[in-house]
Amino acid sequence: MTVVANVLIGLVALIHLYIVVLEMFLWTTPRARAAFGTTEEFARESKTLAANQGLYNGFLAAALIWGLLAADPAGFQLKLYGLACVIVAGLYGAATASKRILFVQVLPGVLALVFLLLSR
């Protein structure tokens, strides 16, 4: 169970690192605009805001990566904290921005959390 939990946590961290890249560095590109459903004008006007969001996603990924590298009990606590933050942020995003976030962020986070808790 621990291996499965850690693989899922690693995938969640990678998803958030990808979001960091999209929001901080590629926000105005066609790829990011298609991913987030924005227009070229909106992307230009919201570039700074998106970079700020990307930074927060980086903090989520950092907590999960740190949790994977740290020994228990700190490693477990960081993974638990990181996944809880991912899930709460995803639920808020799904309620306010796009229901797609439930599948991109919440579902992987919940699966990783379930396996993390089962591994204890």
N, C-alpha and C positions, 0 to 999 in steps of 0.2 A: 504493500500500500504506500509506503514511503516513497518508493521510486516513482510510482504513478503520480502521487501528489506533487513531487518535485518537478516532474516533467510538465505537468499542467501549470504549475506556478511559473515555470520558465517560459511557457507559451504565453501566459498572461503578461508577463514582463515584456516579452518580445512584441506583443500587440501594442503595449503602451509605448515602447521605444519607437515603433513605426508611427504611432500617432504623434509623438514628439517631432519626428522628422517632417511629417505632413504639416503640422500646425506651425512649427517654428521656422522651417526652411523652404517648404514647398507650397505654402498656403496659396499663392497667387498662380500656381501652375494649373494647367488643365486637369492633371491627375487629381490634385487635391480638391479643386473646385467640383469635379465630378463626384469624388468621395463624400463631400460634405453638402453637395447640392447648392453651391453658391454661384453667383454671377461674377464676372470679371471685376465689375465696379465694386460690388460688395467686398470681394476678396481684397482689393486694393485698400478700401476704406477701413477694413477690420484687421489688417495685417498685424498690428501691434497687439490687439486683443487676442488674436489667435496664438501669437507667440507666447503670451502670458499663459493661456490655456495649455499650450504645449509644455511649458516649464512645469506646470502642476502634474501633468501626465508623466513627466520625467521623474518627479518625486515619488510617484506611485511605483514606477518601475524600479527605482533605486531601493525602495523599502523591500520589495520582493527579492531583488538580486542580493541585497545585503542579508536577507533572511536565509537565502539558499547557501550563502557562504559562511554564515555565523553558526557556531555550535549552539545546541540547545542549553538552556531554555530561551536564550535571546533569539536564536534563529526561528524557533517556533513562534515566538511572540511577534517578531517582525513580519513573518509570513501571514499570521492571523490579522495583524493590523493592516498590512498592505492589501490583503484580499477584502477585508471589510470596507476599506476606503474605496477600492475599485468598484465594489458592488453598490455602495451608497451613491457614489458619483455616477455610476451607470444608471441607476434607478432615477436619479434626478434628471440626468440627460435624456432618458427615455420619456420622462413625463413632460419635459420642457422643450426638447429639441427634435428628437426623432426616435420613433419606436424601434428602429433598426439597432439602436444601441443595446437593446435587450439581448440581441443575439451576438453582437460583436464584443460587448464588454461584460454584461451581467452574467450571461450563461457560462462563459468560460471561467469567470470568477467564482460562481457558485459551485461549479464542478470541482474546481481546484480546492475550494474550501471544504467541500464534502469529503474529498479524499484526504485532505490534510487532517481533518478531525477523525476520520476512520483510521488514520495511521498512528494515532496516539494510543 
